[in-house]
Amino acid sequence: MNVFIEGNIVLETFNDTASNFFQVKSVEMHHEQMTEAFPGDNVGFNVKNVSVKEIRRGNVCGDSKQDPPLGAESFNAQVNKFY
């Protein structure tokens, strides 16, 4: 299984207007510090070199060297509506 996020990795955020780079200081799951996280893990991460004003709802982040986030012209989604 590939590591999804780990400490000291440089991430790039991407939104509709710009991209920013920042470094992950630590990764936490349920208030416990983790060395790494895998796909499907629900984690939070502490970063440096970024202001709170630079982070917005809808930002996407990814490893800036291995798999940077990219924009898409379109995408398909399946929406289920339950009553």
C-alpha positions as CSV (number, residue, x, y, z in Angstrom):
1,M,0.0,0.0,0.0
2,N,1.4,3.4,-0.9
3,V,2.0,6.0,1.7
4,F,-0.5,8.8,1.3
5,I,1.1,11.5,3.6
6,E,4.0,11.7,6.0
7,G,6.0,14.2,8.0
8,N,8.4,16.5,6.1
9,I,6.7,16.0,2.7
10,V,6.2,19.1,0.6
11,L,2.5,19.4,-0.5
12,E,1.0,21.6,-3.1
13,T,-2.6,23.0,-2.7
14,F,-4.6,23.7,-5.8
15,N,-7.9,25.6,-6.1
16,D,-9.6,27.5,-8.9
17,T,-7.3,30.5,-8.8
18,A,-3.8,29.4,-7.6
19,S,-1.5,26.8,-6.2
20,N,0.6,27.1,-3.0
21,F,3.4,25.0,-1.5
22,F,3.9,24.1,2.1
23,Q,5.7,21.6,4.3
24,V,3.9,19.0,6.5
25,K,5.3,19.2,10.1
26,S,3.2,16.3,11.5
27,V,0.3,14.0,10.8
28,E,-2.4,13.1,13.4
29,M,-5.2,10.6,13.6
30,H,-7.7,11.0,16.6
31,H,-5.2,13.3,18.4
32,E,-2.4,10.7,18.1
33,Q,0.7,11.6,16.2
34,M,1.4,9.3,13.2
35,T,4.5,8.8,11.1
36,E,2.5,8.2,8.0
37,A,-1.1,7.8,6.7
38,F,-2.5,5.6,4.0
39,P,-5.5,6.0,1.6
40,G,-8.7,5.8,3.5
41,D,-7.2,7.1,6.8
42,N,-9.0,10.1,8.3
43,V,-6.1,12.4,9.4
44,G,-5.3,16.0,10.0
45,F,-1.9,17.5,9.3
46,N,0.0,20.4,10.7
47,V,1.8,22.6,8.2
48,K,4.3,25.4,8.1
49,N,4.8,28.2,5.6
50,V,1.1,28.8,5.1
51,S,-1.3,31.4,6.4
52,V,-4.9,30.5,7.6
53,K,-6.1,33.0,4.9
54,E,-4.4,30.9,2.2
55,I,-6.5,27.8,3.0
56,R,-10.1,27.7,1.7
57,R,-12.9,25.2,1.4
58,G,-12.4,23.1,-1.8
59,N,-8.6,23.2,-1.7
60,V,-7.0,19.9,-2.9
61,C,-3.5,18.9,-1.9
62,G,-1.0,16.4,-3.2
63,D,2.7,15.6,-3.1
64,S,4.4,18.3,-5.1
65,K,7.1,16.0,-6.4
66,Q,5.5,12.6,-6.9
67,D,1.8,13.4,-7.7
68,P,0.9,17.1,-7.8
69,P,-2.7,18.1,-8.0
70,L,-3.9,19.2,-11.4
71,G,-7.0,21.0,-12.7
72,A,-9.6,19.1,-14.8
73,E,-11.8,20.5,-17.6
74,S,-14.6,18.1,-16.6
75,F,-15.3,15.0,-14.6
76,N,-18.1,12.5,-14.1
77,A,-19.8,11.9,-10.8
78,Q,-22.5,9.6,-9.5
79,V,-25.0,11.3,-7.2
80,N,-27.4,9.2,-5.1
81,K,-30.4,10.9,-3.5
82,F,-32.0,9.1,-0.6
83,Y,-35.5,10.0,0.8
